[in-house]
């Protein structure tokens, strides 16, 4: 998915689905982000890594979508991790306590290792 505000790239590595997100998730792109993410993971029962290296802004809709992906992975008993957060994004994950309810790792390689 490519939108003027958010870009999503999907790859597979070591049996895990790697979803790289960059840009800003705000306004209508929050709903588009949610729909795109769930379209990518539909029918997949593999570990998922969200690489947020290029993410510069996220609204509550985007945060909710990430939380729903984590819950879905927990429900199907499959691993999930978020990685490569910038300092501002890491602060948001700490303030919202997302870092306590999902694995938040420094690098993509650490995240892949953690879920596979």
Beta strands, then each sheet from edge to edge (+ up, - down):
strand 1: 6-13
strand 2: 16-25
strand 3: 48-58
strand 4: 80-83
strand 5: 103-105
sheet 1: 1+ 2- 3- 4- 5-
end
